[in-house]
Amino acid sequence: MSGRQGGKLKPLKAPKKEQKAEDDDDKAFKEKQRQEAAALKAAKEKATKGGPPGGGIKKS
C-alpha cells in the first residue's frame, strides 16, 4: 500500500442522449415560450423608453 491516489476521480462520461423526434406537444410548447419571450421583450422596451412618469420627485 505504498501508492496514494491524489486528486479527484474523473467522473464517468455520461452516455450521449438519443436524438428523439419532437412530437406535437413539444413543438407547441416551444412556440408558446417563443411568443411569451417576444411579448416580454416588447414590454421591457416599452417600459425603458418612457422614462419616469411625472418627471420624478421635485424638491422645492
PDB file of N, CA, C and O in Angstrom, chain B, residues numbered from 101:
ATOM      1  N   MET B 101       0.829  -1.186   0.000  1.00  0.00           N
ATOM      2  CA  MET B 101       0.000   0.000   0.000  1.00  0.00           C
ATOM      3  C   MET B 101       0.872   1.248   0.000  1.00  0.00           C
ATOM      4  O   MET B 101       0.712   2.137   0.837  1.00  0.00           O
ATOM      5  N   SER B 102       1.774   1.296  -0.931  1.00  0.00           N
ATOM      6  CA  SER B 102       2.675   2.430  -0.972  1.00  0.00           C
ATOM      7  C   SER B 102       2.133   3.565  -1.835  1.00  0.00           C
ATOM      8  O   SER B 102       2.470   4.726  -1.606  1.00  0.00           O
ATOM      9  N   GLY B 103       1.288   3.244  -2.832  1.00  0.00           N
ATOM     10  CA  GLY B 103       0.807   4.291  -3.743  1.00  0.00           C
ATOM     11  C   GLY B 103      -0.414   4.997  -3.205  1.00  0.00           C
ATOM     12  O   GLY B 103      -1.389   4.374  -2.786  1.00  0.00           O
ATOM     13  N   ARG B 104      -0.335   6.320  -3.226  1.00  0.00           N
ATOM     14  CA  ARG B 104      -1.511   7.104  -2.818  1.00  0.00           C
ATOM     15  C   ARG B 104      -2.141   7.702  -4.052  1.00  0.00           C
ATOM     16  O   ARG B 104      -1.456   8.107  -4.991  1.00  0.00           O
ATOM     17  N   GLN B 105      -3.456   7.749  -4.034  1.00  0.00           N
ATOM     18  CA  GLN B 105      -4.162   8.300  -5.175  1.00  0.00           C
ATOM     19  C   GLN B 105      -4.449   9.773  -4.884  1.00  0.00           C
ATOM     20  O   GLN B 105      -5.129  10.100  -3.911  1.00  0.00           O
ATOM     21  N   GLY B 106      -3.926  10.656  -5.732  1.00  0.00           N
ATOM     22  CA  GLY B 106      -4.114  12.080  -5.496  1.00  0.00           C
ATOM     23  C   GLY B 106      -5.148  12.670  -6.422  1.00  0.00           C
ATOM     24  O   GLY B 106      -5.383  12.149  -7.512  1.00  0.00           O
ATOM     25  N   GLY B 107      -5.766  13.749  -5.999  1.00  0.00           N
ATOM     26  CA  GLY B 107      -6.726  14.456  -6.841  1.00  0.00           C
ATOM     27  C   GLY B 107      -8.085  13.784  -6.877  1.00  0.00           C
ATOM     28  O   GLY B 107      -8.343  12.795  -6.192  1.00  0.00           O
ATOM     29  N   LYS B 108      -8.937  14.358  -7.700  1.00  0.00           N
ATOM     30  CA  LYS B 108     -10.302  13.824  -7.819  1.00  0.00           C
ATOM     31  C   LYS B 108     -10.337  12.686  -8.812  1.00  0.00           C
ATOM     32  O   LYS B 108      -9.532  12.626  -9.741  1.00  0.00           O
ATOM     33  N   LEU B 109     -11.273  11.789  -8.606  1.00  0.00           N
ATOM     34  CA  LEU B 109     -11.530  10.776  -9.616  1.00  0.00           C
ATOM     35  C   LEU B 109     -12.285  11.438 -10.758  1.00  0.00           C
ATOM     36  O   LEU B 109     -13.159  12.275 -10.533  1.00  0.00           O
ATOM     37  N   LYS B 110     -11.945  11.063 -11.969  1.00  0.00           N
ATOM     38  CA  LYS B 110     -12.665  11.626 -13.103  1.00  0.00           C
ATOM     39  C   LYS B 110     -14.045  10.988 -13.164  1.00  0.00           C
ATOM     40  O   LYS B 110     -14.171   9.770 -13.042  1.00  0.00           O
ATOM     41  N   PRO B 111     -15.068  11.790 -13.350  1.00  0.00           N
ATOM     42  CA  PRO B 111     -16.408  11.201 -13.456  1.00  0.00           C
ATOM     43  C   PRO B 111     -16.544  10.418 -14.747  1.00  0.00           C
ATOM     44  O   PRO B 111     -15.931  10.757 -15.760  1.00  0.00           O
ATOM     45  N   LEU B 112     -17.338   9.384 -14.704  1.00  0.00           N
ATOM     46  CA  LEU B 112     -17.581   8.601 -15.909  1.00  0.00           C
ATOM     47  C   LEU B 112     -18.337   9.464 -16.903  1.00  0.00           C
ATOM     48  O   LEU B 112     -19.185  10.272 -16.524  1.00  0.00           O
ATOM     49  N   LYS B 113     -18.024   9.284 -18.169  1.00  0.00           N
ATOM     50  CA  LYS B 113     -18.713  10.064 -19.188  1.00  0.00           C
ATOM     51  C   LYS B 113     -20.160   9.612 -19.272  1.00  0.00           C
ATOM     52  O   LYS B 113     -20.459   8.419 -19.302  1.00  0.00           O
ATOM     53  N   ALA B 114     -21.043  10.586 -19.310  1.00  0.00           N
ATOM     54  CA  ALA B 114     -22.462  10.264 -19.432  1.00  0.00           C
ATOM     55  C   ALA B 114     -22.734   9.805 -20.857  1.00  0.00           C
ATOM     56  O   ALA B 114     -22.186  10.374 -21.801  1.00  0.00           O
ATOM     57  N   PRO B 115     -23.562   8.796 -21.026  1.00  0.00           N
ATOM     58  CA  PRO B 115     -23.902   8.362 -22.372  1.00  0.00           C
ATOM     59  C   PRO B 115     -24.636   9.462 -23.124  1.00  0.00           C
ATOM     60  O   PRO B 115     -25.438  10.194 -22.543  1.00  0.00           O
ATOM     61  N   LYS B 116     -24.360   9.575 -24.413  1.00  0.00           N
ATOM     62  CA  LYS B 116     -24.998  10.633 -25.196  1.00  0.00           C
ATOM     63  C   LYS B 116     -26.496  10.391 -25.261  1.00  0.00           C
ATOM     64  O   LYS B 116     -26.958   9.259 -25.402  1.00  0.00           O
ATOM     65  N   LYS B 117     -27.242  11.485 -25.154  1.00  0.00           N
ATOM     66  CA  LYS B 117     -28.696  11.368 -25.212  1.00  0.00           C
ATOM     67  C   LYS B 117     -29.114  11.094 -26.651  1.00  0.00           C
ATOM     68  O   LYS B 117     -28.554  11.648 -27.597  1.00  0.00           O
ATOM     69  N   GLU B 118     -30.087  10.249 -26.786  1.00  0.00           N
ATOM     70  CA  GLU B 118     -30.572   9.934 -28.121  1.00  0.00           C
ATOM     71  C   GLU B 118     -31.344  11.130 -28.665  1.00  0.00           C
ATOM     72  O   GLU B 118     -32.089  11.795 -27.944  1.00  0.00           O
ATOM     73  N   GLN B 119     -31.148  11.380 -29.932  1.00  0.00           N
ATOM     74  CA  GLN B 119     -31.862  12.478 -30.580  1.00  0.00           C
ATOM     75  C   GLN B 119     -33.267  11.991 -30.885  1.00  0.00           C
ATOM     76  O   GLN B 119     -33.476  11.214 -31.817  1.00  0.00           O
ATOM     77  N   LYS B 120     -34.229  12.450 -30.098  1.00  0.00           N
ATOM     78  CA  LYS B 120     -35.599  11.985 -30.311  1.00  0.00           C
ATOM     79  C   LYS B 120     -36.351  12.981 -31.178  1.00  0.00           C
ATOM     80  O   LYS B 120     -36.087  14.183 -31.145  1.00  0.00           O
ATOM     81  N   ALA B 121     -37.263  12.474 -31.929  1.00  0.00           N
ATOM     82  CA  ALA B 121     -38.081  13.337 -32.779  1.00  0.00           C
ATOM     83  C   ALA B 121     -39.068  14.097 -31.889  1.00  0.00           C
ATOM     84  O   ALA B 121     -39.653  13.538 -30.961  1.00  0.00           O
ATOM     85  N   GLU B 122     -39.236  15.387 -32.200  1.00  0.00           N
ATOM     86  CA  GLU B 122     -40.167  16.199 -31.410  1.00  0.00           C
ATOM     87  C   GLU B 122     -41.593  15.846 -31.796  1.00  0.00           C
ATOM     88  O   GLU B 122     -41.921  15.728 -32.976  1.00  0.00           O
ATOM     89  N   ASP B 123     -42.421  15.684 -30.802  1.00  0.00           N
ATOM     90  CA  ASP B 123     -43.824  15.465 -31.119  1.00  0.00           C
ATOM     91  C   ASP B 123     -44.560  16.804 -31.090  1.00  0.00           C
ATOM     92  O   ASP B 123     -43.963  17.847 -30.823  1.00  0.00           O
ATOM     93  N   ASP B 124     -45.841  16.759 -31.363  1.00  0.00           N
ATOM     94  CA  ASP B 124     -46.620  17.995 -31.481  1.00  0.00           C
ATOM     95  C   ASP B 124     -46.653  18.791 -30.183  1.00  0.00           C
ATOM     96  O   ASP B 124     -46.664  20.022 -30.206  1.00  0.00           O
ATOM     97  N   ASP B 125     -46.669  18.088 -29.043  1.00  0.00           N
ATOM     98  CA  ASP B 125     -46.699  18.791 -27.758  1.00  0.00           C
ATOM     99  C   ASP B 125     -45.434  19.623 -27.563  1.00  0.00           C
ATOM    100  O   ASP B 125     -45.506  20.767 -27.113  1.00  0.00           O
ATOM    101  N   ASP B 126     -44.263  19.046 -27.904  1.00  0.00           N
ATOM    102  CA  ASP B 126     -43.003  19.780 -27.774  1.00  0.00           C
ATOM    103  C   ASP B 126     -42.999  21.009 -28.669  1.00  0.00           C
ATOM    104  O   ASP B 126     -42.584  22.091 -28.252  1.00  0.00           O
ATOM    105  N   LYS B 127     -43.460  20.839 -29.893  1.00  0.00           N
ATOM    106  CA  LYS B 127     -43.479  21.970 -30.829  1.00  0.00           C
ATOM    107  C   LYS B 127     -44.386  23.080 -30.319  1.00  0.00           C
ATOM    108  O   LYS B 127     -44.030  24.256 -30.383  1.00  0.00           O
ATOM    109  N   ALA B 128     -45.550  22.709 -29.817  1.00  0.00           N
ATOM    110  CA  ALA B 128     -46.494  23.708 -29.311  1.00  0.00           C
ATOM    111  C   ALA B 128     -45.909  24.423 -28.095  1.00  0.00           C
ATOM    112  O   ALA B 128     -46.046  25.639 -27.961  1.00  0.00           O
ATOM    113  N   PHE B 129     -45.259  23.670 -27.212  1.00  0.00           N
ATOM    114  CA  PHE B 129     -44.669  24.254 -26.011  1.00  0.00           C
ATOM    115  C   PHE B 129     -43.566  25.252 -26.366  1.00  0.00           C
ATOM    116  O   PHE B 129     -43.506  26.346 -25.804  1.00  0.00           O
ATOM    117  N   LYS B 130     -42.698  24.869 -27.298  1.00  0.00           N
ATOM    118  CA  LYS B 130     -41.605  25.761 -27.690  1.00  0.00           C
ATOM    119  C   LYS B 130     -42.133  27.026 -28.362  1.00  0.00           C
ATOM    120  O   LYS B 130     -41.615  28.120 -28.137  1.00  0.00           O
ATOM    121  N   GLU B 131     -43.161  26.869 -29.184  1.00  0.00           N
ATOM    122  CA  GLU B 131     -43.741  28.027 -29.855  1.00  0.00           C
ATOM    123  C   GLU B 131     -44.370  28.983 -28.839  1.00  0.00           C
ATOM    124  O   GLU B 131     -44.246  30.202 -28.965  1.00  0.00           O
ATOM    125  N   LYS B 132     -45.041  28.426 -27.838  1.00  0.00           N
ATOM    126  CA  LYS B 132     -45.653  29.251 -26.787  1.00  0.00           C
ATOM    127  C   LYS B 132     -44.581  30.018 -26.026  1.00  0.00           C
ATOM    128  O   LYS B 132     -44.750  31.204 -25.743  1.00  0.00           O
ATOM    129  N   GLN B 133     -43.476  29.347 -25.691  1.00  0.00           N
ATOM    130  CA  GLN B 133     -42.383  30.016 -24.971  1.00  0.00           C
ATOM    131  C   GLN B 133     -41.776  31.127 -25.814  1.00  0.00           C
ATOM    132  O   GLN B 133     -41.447  32.195 -25.298  1.00  0.00           O
ATOM    133  N   ARG B 134     -41.626  30.876 -27.109  1.00  0.00           N
ATOM    134  CA  ARG B 134     -41.057  31.882 -28.002  1.00  0.00           C
ATOM    135  C   ARG B 134     -41.946  33.127 -28.031  1.00  0.00           C
ATOM    136  O   ARG B 134     -41.448  34.252 -27.998  1.00  0.00           O
ATOM    137  N   GLN B 135     -43.261  32.921 -28.093  1.00  0.00           N
ATOM    138  CA  GLN B 135     -44.187  34.051 -28.120  1.00  0.00           C
ATOM    139  C   GLN B 135     -44.157  34.825 -26.812  1.00  0.00           C
ATOM    140  O   GLN B 135     -44.205  36.055 -26.818  1.00  0.00           O
ATOM    141  N   GLU B 136     -44.076  34.106 -25.672  1.00  0.00           N
ATOM    142  CA  GLU B 136     -44.017  34.785 -24.373  1.00  0.00           C
ATOM    143  C   GLU B 136     -42.743  35.603 -24.246  1.00  0.00           C
ATOM    144  O   GLU B 136     -42.769  36.712 -23.712  1.00  0.00           O
ATOM    145  N   ALA B 137     -41.623  35.065 -24.734  1.00  0.00           N
ATOM    146  CA  ALA B 137     -40.348  35.781 -24.668  1.00  0.00           C
ATOM    147  C   ALA B 137     -40.414  37.053 -25.514  1.00  0.00           C
ATOM    148  O   ALA B 137     -39.908  38.097 -25.103  1.00  0.00           O
ATOM    149  N   ALA B 138     -41.032  36.972 -26.686  1.00  0.00           N
ATOM    150  CA  ALA B 138     -41.151  38.143 -27.545  1.00  0.00           C
ATOM    151  C   ALA B 138     -42.033  39.208 -26.886  1.00  0.00           C
ATOM    152  O   ALA B 138     -41.726  40.397 -26.969  1.00  0.00           O
ATOM    153  N   ALA B 139     -43.118  38.797 -26.236  1.00  0.00           N
ATOM    154  CA  ALA B 139     -44.004  39.739 -25.559  1.00  0.00           C
ATOM    155  C   ALA B 139     -43.287  40.405 -24.392  1.00  0.00           C
ATOM    156  O   ALA B 139     -43.448  41.604 -24.160  1.00  0.00           O
ATOM    157  N   LEU B 140     -42.497  39.630 -23.661  1.00  0.00           N
ATOM    158  CA  LEU B 140     -41.757  40.175 -22.525  1.00  0.00           C
ATOM    159  C   LEU B 140     -40.723  41.195 -22.995  1.00  0.00           C
ATOM    160  O   LEU B 140     -40.555  42.244 -22.373  1.00  0.00           O
ATOM    161  N   LYS B 141     -40.035  40.890 -24.085  1.00  0.00           N
ATOM    162  CA  LYS B 141     -39.032  41.803 -24.627  1.00  0.00           C
ATOM    163  C   LYS B 141     -39.684  43.113 -25.063  1.00  0.00           C
ATOM    164  O   LYS B 141     -39.145  44.191 -24.813  1.00  0.00           O
ATOM    165  N   ALA B 142     -40.836  43.020 -25.710  1.00  0.00           N
ATOM    166  CA  ALA B 142     -41.549  44.219 -26.155  1.00  0.00           C
ATOM    167  C   ALA B 142     -41.979  45.059 -24.959  1.00  0.00           C
ATOM    168  O   ALA B 142     -41.886  46.286 -24.998  1.00  0.00           O
ATOM    169  N   ALA B 143     -42.445  44.413 -23.903  1.00  0.00           N
ATOM    170  CA  ALA B 143     -42.870  45.144 -22.709  1.00  0.00           C
ATOM    171  C   ALA B 143     -41.686  45.844 -22.045  1.00  0.00           C
ATOM    172  O   ALA B 143     -41.819  46.968 -21.560  1.00  0.00           O
ATOM    173  N   LYS B 144     -40.533  45.184 -22.024  1.00  0.00           N
ATOM    174  CA  LYS B 144     -39.338  45.802 -21.440  1.00  0.00           C
ATOM    175  C   LYS B 144     -38.922  47.036 -22.220  1.00  0.00           C
ATOM    176  O   LYS B 144     -38.602  48.069 -21.630  1.00  0.00           O
ATOM    177  N   GLU B 145     -38.923  46.934 -23.547  1.00  0.00           N
ATOM    178  CA  GLU B 145     -38.540  48.080 -24.377  1.00  0.00           C
ATOM    179  C   GLU B 145     -39.488  49.245 -24.158  1.00  0.00           C
ATOM    180  O   GLU B 145     -39.057  50.394 -24.073  1.00  0.00           O
ATOM    181  N   LYS B 146     -40.767  48.953 -24.069  1.00  0.00           N
ATOM    182  CA  LYS B 146     -41.768  49.999 -23.850  1.00  0.00           C
ATOM    183  C   LYS B 146     -41.563  50.665 -22.492  1.00  0.00           C
ATOM    184  O   LYS B 146     -41.711  51.881 -22.367  1.00  0.00           O
ATOM    185  N   ALA B 147     -41.225  49.876 -21.479  1.00  0.00           N
ATOM    186  CA  ALA B 147     -41.039  50.408 -20.131  1.00  0.00           C
ATOM    187  C   ALA B 147     -39.789  51.281 -20.050  1.00  0.00           C
ATOM    188  O   ALA B 147     -39.806  52.312 -19.378  1.00  0.00           O
ATOM    189  N   THR B 148     -38.719  50.893 -20.715  1.00  0.00           N
ATOM    190  CA  THR B 148     -37.474  51.660 -20.620  1.00  0.00           C
ATOM    191  C   THR B 148     -37.523  52.924 -21.473  1.00  0.00           C
ATOM    192  O   THR B 148     -36.800  53.881 -21.197  1.00  0.00           O
ATOM    193  N   LYS B 149     -38.349  52.938 -22.486  1.00  0.00           N
ATOM    194  CA  LYS B 149     -38.418  54.082 -23.386  1.00  0.00           C
ATOM    195  C   LYS B 149     -39.070  55.296 -22.731  1.00  0.00           C
ATOM    196  O   LYS B 149     -38.679  56.431 -23.007  1.00  0.00           O
ATOM    197  N   GLY B 150     -40.052  55.072 -21.875  1.00  0.00           N
ATOM    198  CA  GLY B 150     -40.864  56.156 -21.348  1.00  0.00           C
ATOM    199  C   GLY B 150     -40.179  57.068 -20.350  1.00  0.00           C
ATOM    200  O   GLY B 150     -40.514  58.250 -20.273  1.00  0.00           O
ATOM    201  N   GLY B 151     -39.224  56.551 -19.582  1.00  0.00           N
ATOM    202  CA  GLY B 151     -38.627  57.366 -18.528  1.00  0.00           C
ATOM    203  C   GLY B 151     -39.548  57.407 -17.328  1.00  0.00           C
ATOM    204  O   GLY B 151     -40.597  56.763 -17.335  1.00  0.00           O
ATOM    205  N   PRO B 152     -39.178  58.151 -16.298  1.00  0.00           N
ATOM    206  CA  PRO B 152     -40.023  58.196 -15.094  1.00  0.00           C
ATOM    207  C   PRO B 152     -41.326  58.958 -15.367  1.00  0.00           C
ATOM    208  O   PRO B 152     -41.288  60.049 -15.937  1.00  0.00           O
ATOM    209  N   PRO B 153     -42.464  58.406 -14.973  1.00  0.00           N
ATOM    210  CA  PRO B 153     -43.729  59.117 -15.203  1.00  0.00           C
ATOM    211  C   PRO B 153     -43.848  60.320 -14.265  1.00  0.00           C
ATOM    212  O   PRO B 153     -43.547  60.228 -13.075  1.00  0.00           O
ATOM    213  N   GLY B 154     -44.284  61.433 -14.814  1.00  0.00           N
ATOM    214  CA  GLY B 154     -44.483  62.628 -13.996  1.00  0.00           C
ATOM    215  C   GLY B 154     -43.204  63.375 -13.693  1.00  0.00           C
ATOM    216  O   GLY B 154     -43.233  64.343 -12.934  1.00  0.00           O
ATOM    217  N   GLY B 155     -42.081  62.962 -14.257  1.00  0.00           N
ATOM    218  CA  GLY B 155     -40.830  63.682 -14.044  1.00  0.00           C
ATOM    219  C   GLY B 155     -40.147  63.395 -12.727  1.00  0.00           C
ATOM    220  O   GLY B 155     -39.143  64.035 -12.413  1.00  0.00           O
ATOM    221  N   GLY B 156     -40.652  62.459 -11.942  1.00  0.00           N
ATOM    222  CA  GLY B 156     -39.986  62.113 -10.698  1.00  0.00           C
ATOM    223  C   GLY B 156     -40.368  63.057  -9.558  1.00  0.00           C
ATOM    224  O   GLY B 156     -41.351  63.792  -9.656  1.00  0.00           O
ATOM    225  N   ILE B 157     -39.592  63.031  -8.487  1.00  0.00           N
ATOM    226  CA  ILE B 157     -39.876  63.849  -7.314  1.00  0.00           C
ATOM    227  C   ILE B 157     -39.136  65.175  -7.457  1.00  0.00           C
ATOM    228  O   ILE B 157     -37.931  65.208  -7.707  1.00  0.00           O
ATOM    229  N   LYS B 158     -39.873  66.256  -7.294  1.00  0.00           N
ATOM    230  CA  LYS B 158     -39.250  67.573  -7.393  1.00  0.00           C
ATOM    231  C   LYS B 158     -39.104  68.158  -5.993  1.00  0.00           C
ATOM    232  O   LYS B 158     -40.040  68.144  -5.193  1.00  0.00           O
ATOM    233  N   LYS B 159     -37.928  68.664  -5.721  1.00  0.00           N
ATOM    234  CA  LYS B 159     -37.699  69.330  -4.443  1.00  0.00           C
ATOM    235  C   LYS B 159     -37.748  70.828  -4.663  1.00  0.00           C
ATOM    236  O   LYS B 159     -37.157  71.339  -5.614  1.00  0.00           O
ATOM    237  N   SER B 160     -38.445  71.530  -3.796  1.00  0.00           N
ATOM    238  CA  SER B 160     -38.535  72.977  -3.976  1.00  0.00           C
ATOM    239  C   SER B 160     -38.039  73.701  -2.748  1.00  0.00           C
ATOM    240  O   SER B 160     -38.039  74.931  -2.715  1.00  0.00           O
TER     241      SER B 160
END
